[in-house]
Amino acid sequence: MLQIACPHCGPRDENEFSCGGEAHIARPKQPDAISDAEWADYLFMRTNPKGALAERWCHTVGCRRWFNVERDTVTHTILRVYAMGAPRGGGGGA
Amino acid sequence: MKRQRQRLDVGARIDRGQRLAFRFNGKSYEGFSGDTLASALVANGVRLVGRSFKFHRPRGIYSAGMEEPNALVQLGTGAASEPNLRATQVELFDGLEAASVNCWPSVNFDIWSLNDRVSSMLPAGFYYKTFMWPTGLWMRYERAIRAMAGMGRTAREADPDRYDQTNAHCDVLIAGGGPAGLMAALAAGRAGARVILADEQNEFGGRLLSEPEDGETIGGRLAVDWVADARAELAGMAEVRLLPRTTVFGYYDHNFIGLIERVTDHLGGAAPEHLPRQRMWRVRARQVVLATGAIERPLIFAENDRPGIMLAGAARAYLNRYGVQPGEKVLVFTNNDDAYRTALDLNAAGIVVPAVVDLRADPQGSLPARAREAGIEILAGHGVVGTKGRLRVTEARVAPVSDGAVAGPARTISCDAIAMSGGWNPAVHLFSQGQGKLRFEEARGVFLPGNTIQANRSAGACNGAFPLAVCLAEGTEVGALAAADAGFGAPVLALPETKEAEEAPMEVVWQVPSDRPPGKARAFVDFQNDVTTKDVKLAAREGYRSVEHFKRYTTTGMGTDQGKTSNINGVAILASALGEAIPAVGTTTFRPPYTPVSFGAFAGRELHEFYAPIRRTPIHAWHESHGAVFEDVGQWKRPRYYPRAGEGMHAAVRREAIAARSGIGILDASTLGKIDIQGADAAELLNRVYTNAWSKLEVGRCRYGLMLGEDGMVMDDGVTARLAEDHFLMSTTTGNAARVLAWLEEWTQTEWPDMKVHMASATEQWATVSISGPKARNLLAELTGDFDLSPDAFPFMSFREGIVAGVSARVFRISFTGELSFEVNVAARHGLAVWTACMTAGEKYGITPFGTEAMHLLRAEKGFIIVGQDTDGTVTPADLGMDWIVSKKKPDFLGKRSLSRADTLRSGRKRLVGLFTEDPKTVLDEGAQIVAEPRDRPPMKMIGHVTSSYFSPTLDRSIALALIEDGPDRMGQTLHASMPGRTVPVRVTEPVFFDPDGERMRG
């Protein structure tokens, strides 16, 4: 069981959280203006890297706040926890 | 007083003053306090303890610890009976009852041992090869094979024992309380760290407990006295928690560690009532120290599985720790110096050691020298090439061996036990579970801890450090480093001096050659699953090159012992058969649990009513006292129907539904999800999450909404009321309340963080009493004078606030039954009073409480969907014929773009229709598959399925809703529903069966 440092509540067990999948998937601003393929890419396609992956997590049974977590998919090491809206990789860390 | 004929008179860590009576396979015996079941059996001369899994060969006690593959017992009788326990780990208590597993009718005469006679016909993969054809029959064969294979029996009754679970945090968790673990605990403890020291045995000391009292010394003290001192010092440290009888069974991510503590197992009937049987610890450790020791590696030789053949370390443990003779004439067979300790100890105890058979050509260490001095014959460059004896070993055949072959004639040595050792395998299981990488060391043929990705360190024998002095040094070092990494300074700890014999190098031998013709003499690799060297080689020949495939094909290491004594040998023999190096073949993955853990411990106290939270409405007590039959809806208990005396479900539902259509029905709708939404952007949020438009909804009005996922599929529905310009109350389906709230929170926090809107669950703050039927207005008029109930003043899909039955209420004029309906919402604490007031005032109208079953029927008559019953996550609004609620004007809402994807626009999608059976009395099964042509041969094309099906008393016929490919284009067609044993012709119809224009609910 992972231990995740909630930016608001501190380190807590994984079973207090829910994982919202890959982070930084922005919703298209004008869905009607894009092709089916582009919409499907937004909807379904996710990267599956061996290594660092940015994910969204929510402290569901705690503060109920969403935030970003960068996790190594090989070792499960949590590399970084940072605020929603902060850019991927470096800077803006919480 | 019974004689324990193999028991020594003095010495050992047992209390001869405390006699314990026990029964094994129906016979009575005695042992002493401090015994395990295994040591007590050996003391009583019981050699044959079980039968092997496949060939049912007689097997004896093989080890003295958790690695035991043979001595599996069924402990206790009745409900608390537990199967497949290792007799070597079961502490003896007075009144213990145990029996062998896997033999019938008895361990001495096992009928399935016939398998052994035909073993050449039962090679690796036999069952796969033989019984997989014809395919359909495997199910039938499997039942017989399983019955034959057996193992222990699970009790059929519920487990009467109590199990506890607890969580803990610590700075340093130490797995294993042998010399390395104790030293690590002292180092970390003295530095001030919070330490948990766990050991699976009843006392700390590890291997030292099994050595002779005049053996090694630590700091000038006898080793066991040093252990007692260390234990006493640790017990006095406030931050150190000692957990004996506790197995570290699992090493998970982020140093999350699972421990199982056997709290009262050793007490038997004397266990105090207030204690749980076992306690599971879930520990989060900053640092982990692994001091898990080593497991002796068997030598693989022909006919190596007879009772009486055991590991040399185990023979020493029985002798020194339990005061038991493992035999009267014990031949020692080894490739290393350590087994000489066994020979010396046996000899000192007056047990005949006919010889030490050493595979090494010229053993010259100090231990062999001492054996020579003691007059023990050493047969250097020899091996045991065969044995004899049916229910116990009676003789060994010993021959010179060199370069992997028999190099001379064999001679026979008479013996009643063989203590053998192929070296020691570090117990790297936990290290590997924690995703550590193993490395292979050629010299000793061992896998050792390599790189780790978690905060752990290995010390002592599990790290390949076998000499006592090195164990202590490594323990000290890693204990101090772990404490330092957890933020604690240097400990005050000097390394004690040790006195111990030095060992000369071993010689790795994976297979001892035999002079018997191949095929005659079997050499067992895995005892529990009867895997022989021949099976391993066969697997290699048949192309099983991957160690994971090899394992599953031959079943090596797949018994309850998980191959603790067999895996490395199996891998080595496979590597040699493949002509590859051992590290290239690798080892199989180590997975938790290290040793079996009872399901009860995982369940803990989360049983029965504590399994999951139960939610009850404020009116629950009334339902209960009026005989409601409840159903679970999510976590809620909802009345399903209220049967009267002698009434079945169908009659009750019929009566309840008729009342709601003709008089008044009353429903407890408190479980519907309620989400309070406030803020300047509240209306805009609804615009984005629902398919229809919300900006123009007037205050005081309600609107039905359909919520989609981004994939365009229906996710939830419900009615939302506008309480104020910036204040809405959303209702959700009962089961989806939490999901919808999470959905709104997710979008407002992640994608739309600038929106000025907040939301909170209000489900439990309100009780909802729904009255429904032509007389509903009359009843409500009697309970309130606060607002005008006339249809013009209080139209359908609006709400009013005022006093109802004496309390503040929000009354919504909405309808799920299709009748004139009012949903009266009051503070939860008034719910029961308002319900009772309705019942009293409604008596003259024949007010009738109705449950979810009648509610489902009434709404189905109206063609109202239930999300999750008539939808399944693959259904769009268009599929439901609900395009009317999808705004064409709004530029965007969640899921909108997906509604124009090719897949959602294509023809051939399953769409909602109604079905009438030809025979109006036939009620279809929900889930029944629909086909167009029933005479086709299977597999037939399924074109849809029934989602809802009832007998409608209003229509006096059955009705059903179904999702059918292009359903609306099939109006009037006859299709066929598959029911058990028959097909039922059905006619496709509109999905609204009653009052299609909604005049009743709008009236």
Chai-1 contact restraints between the chains, C-beta under 6 A:
chainA,res_idxA,chainB,res_idxB,connection_type,confidence,min_distance_angstrom,max_distance_angstrom,comment,restraint_id
A,M1,B,Y252,contact,1.0,0.0,6.0,A-B,restraint_1
A,M1,B,F256,contact,1.0,0.0,6.0,A-B,restraint_2
A,L2,B,D253,contact,1.0,0.0,6.0,A-B,restraint_3
A,L2,B,H254,contact,1.0,0.0,6.0,A-B,restraint_4
A,Q3,B,H254,contact,1.0,0.0,6.0,A-B,restraint_5
A,R27,B,E751,contact,1.0,0.0,6.0,A-B,restraint_6
A,P31,B,R897,contact,1.0,0.0,6.0,A-B,restraint_7
A,D36,B,R901,contact,1.0,0.0,6.0,A-B,restraint_8
A,W39,B,R897,contact,1.0,0.0,6.0,A-B,restraint_9
A,L43,B,E710,contact,1.0,0.0,6.0,A-B,restraint_10
A,W66,B,Q749,contact,1.0,0.0,6.0,A-B,restraint_11
A,W66,B,T750,contact,1.0,0.0,6.0,A-B,restraint_12
A,T75,B,I453,contact,1.0,0.0,6.0,A-B,restraint_13
A,H76,B,D253,contact,1.0,0.0,6.0,A-B,restraint_14
A,M84,B,T750,contact,1.0,0.0,6.0,A-B,restraint_15
